[in-house]
Amino acid sequence: ALNLCAIALLYHLCVKQFGVRVAIMTTLLYASSPWGVLYSRLLAPSSCLAVFGIGLIYVSLRWLEEKGNKQLTMMVLLGFAIPQIHFSGVCASLWLAGVLFIGRKDVSYVSLAVGGVLGAALWIPWIAFQHLNDWIELRAWFGSVLMAPSAHAKALLQSLNYLQSMLHSSNFDYWFGGSPSQWPEHFP
C-alpha cells in the first residue's frame, strides 16, 4: 500500500512540475519499472523507502522554488530519516547535499539546525542500541568493509588495473577478444 502511495505522490509531483502528460508517463514507467517492483516485493518488502524518497524530492524541489523554512526543515529531517528506513537510503544524503549546495544562498541556518537536531534525534534509539550491545553490529560492519573486500570490489579493482595497463600499452584485445565463456571470470 505504501508503494501505491509513492506512485500517487510521484504523480502529484510531476503534475505540479511538468504537466499531466509527463506525469502519466512517469508514473506508468515508475509503476512498471522492474527494479521498483523487485525492490518493493523481494529486496525490502516492508520498506516504505519510496514514499520517503519521493517525499524528499518533492520537498526539495518546493524549497528550491519557494525558499520556505518549513520545506528546508522537512528536507533535512527526511535526509536524516531515510537512511534508517533502508541502508540504500544513504543516497538521500547525497541528494540533500546537492540540493543544499544548489540553494546555498537561500539557506536559513536556523531551519537547517532545527531539521538537523530533529533528524539527529531519530538516531538516538539506534545509538543507544549500539551502545548497549558494545557496538558489535557497527564494528562487524566496519570490519567486513575495511578488512575483507567483496568479490565484486576485487573484480572491479582488477578490471580497473587491467584497463589502466591496456590504456598505457594501447592494447584492447582483452576487452574485444574474449568469448562469453570467459565472462564469469570477470563478473563473479
C-alpha positions in Angstrom: 0.0 0.0 0.0 2.9 2.4 0.7 4.3 1.8 -2.7 1.0 2.8 -4.2 1.2 6.0 -2.1 4.6 6.6 -3.7 3.1 6.3 -7.2 0.4 8.9 -6.2 3.0 11.2 -4.7 5.1 10.9 -7.8 2.1 11.7 -10.0 1.3 14.8 -7.8 5.0 15.9 -8.0 5.1 15.5 -11.8 1.8 17.3 -12.4 3.0 20.3 -10.5 6.3 20.4 -12.2 5.8 19.2 -15.7 2.1 18.7 -16.5 -0.4 15.9 -16.8 1.1 14.1 -19.9 4.5 13.8 -18.4 3.0 12.8 -15.0 1.1 10.0 -16.6 4.1 8.7 -18.5 6.4 9.0 -15.5 4.1 7.2 -13.1 3.4 4.4 -15.6 7.1 3.9 -16.1 7.7 4.0 -12.3 4.9 1.7 -11.5 6.1 -0.9 -14.1 9.8 -0.5 -13.5 11.3 -3.9 -13.0 13.7 -2.5 -10.4 10.9 -0.8 -8.5 8.8 -3.9 -8.5 11.7 -6.2 -7.5 12.8 -3.7 -4.8 9.4 -3.4 -3.3 8.5 -7.1 -3.4 11.7 -9.0 -2.9 14.5 -6.9 -1.5 12.7 -4.8 1.0 9.1 -5.8 1.2 8.3 -3.9 4.4 10.2 -0.8 3.2 8.4 2.5 2.7 11.6 4.0 1.3 9.9 5.0 -2.0 7.4 7.2 -0.2 10.0 9.0 1.8 12.4 9.2 -1.1 9.8 10.8 -3.4 8.7 13.0 -0.5 12.3 14.2 -0.1 12.5 15.0 -3.8 9.1 16.8 -3.6 10.0 18.9 -0.6 13.5 19.7 -2.0 12.0 21.0 -5.3 9.5 23.0 -3.4 12.3 24.5 -1.3 14.3 25.4 -4.3 11.3 27.2 -5.8 9.7 28.8 -2.7 12.7 29.1 -0.3 10.4 28.3 2.7 11.8 27.5 6.1 9.3 24.6 6.7 10.5 22.9 3.5 14.1 23.3 4.5 13.5 21.8 8.0 11.4 18.9 6.5 14.1 18.3 3.8 16.9 18.0 6.4 14.7 15.8 8.6 13.9 13.5 5.8 17.6 13.4 4.9 18.4 12.0 8.3 15.3 9.7 8.5 15.6 7.9 5.1 18.9 6.0 5.8 17.2 4.5 8.8 14.4 3.0 6.7 16.8 1.1 4.4 20.6 1.2 4.0 20.3 2.3 0.4 18.7 5.5 1.7 22.2 6.8 2.3 22.0 8.1 -1.2 19.4 10.6 0.2 22.3 12.3 2.0 24.0 13.0 -1.4 20.7 14.4 -2.8 20.4 16.6 0.3 23.9 17.8 0.0 23.4 18.6 -3.7 20.2 20.5 -3.1 21.7 22.5 -0.3 24.7 23.3 -2.5 22.4 24.5 -5.3 20.3 26.7 -3.0 23.2 27.7 -0.7 22.4 31.4 -1.0 18.9 30.9 0.5 19.7 28.5 3.4 18.2 29.6 6.7 20.7 28.3 9.2 18.0 28.2 12.0 15.8 25.9 9.8 18.9 23.9 8.9 19.8 23.5 12.6 16.2 22.6 13.6 16.0 19.9 10.9 19.4 18.6 11.8 18.6 18.4 15.6 15.2 16.7 14.9 16.9 14.3 12.4 19.7 13.5 14.8 17.1 12.8 17.5 15.8 10.0 15.2 19.2 8.3 15.5 19.1 8.2 19.4 17.5 4.7 19.6 20.0 3.2 17.2 22.9 4.8 19.0 21.5 3.6 22.4 21.1 0.0 21.0 24.7 0.1 19.7 26.0 1.4 23.0 24.1 -1.3 25.0 25.5 -4.0 22.7 29.1 -2.8 22.8 28.8 -1.5 19.2 29.1 -5.1 17.9 26.9 -4.5 14.8 28.8 -1.4 13.8 32.2 -2.9 14.4 31.3 -6.1 12.4 30.2 -3.9 9.5 33.3 -1.8 9.6 35.4 -4.9 9.9 33.8 -6.5 6.9 34.1 -3.4 4.8 37.7 -2.5 5.7 39.3 -5.9 6.2 37.8 -8.1 3.5 36.8 -6.5 0.2 34.0 -8.3 -1.5 34.4 -10.3 -4.7 32.7 -7.5 -6.6 35.2 -5.0 -5.3 38.1 -7.3 -6.1 36.8 -7.8 -9.6 36.2 -4.1 -10.1 39.7 -3.2 -8.9 41.3 -6.0 -11.1 39.4 -4.7 -14.1 40.4 -1.1 -13.5 44.0 -2.1 -13.0 43.9 -4.1 -16.2 42.2 -1.3 -18.1 44.8 1.2 -17.0 47.6 -1.1 -18.2 45.8 -1.6 -21.5 45.4 2.2 -21.9 49.1 2.6 -21.4 50.0 -0.2 -23.8 47.3 0.7 -26.3 46.1 -2.9 -26.4 42.4 -3.6 -26.1 42.4 -7.3 -27.1 41.5 -8.0 -23.5 38.0 -6.4 -23.9 37.2 -7.3 -27.5 38.9 -10.6 -27.9 37.1 -12.5 -25.1 34.4 -15.1 -25.5 31.2 -15.4 -23.5 32.6 -18.4 -21.7 35.3 -16.1 -20.1 32.7 -13.6 -18.8 32.1 -15.3 -15.4 35.8 -14.8 -14.7 35.3 -11.0 -15.0 31.9 -10.8 -13.4 31.8 -13.1 -10.4 
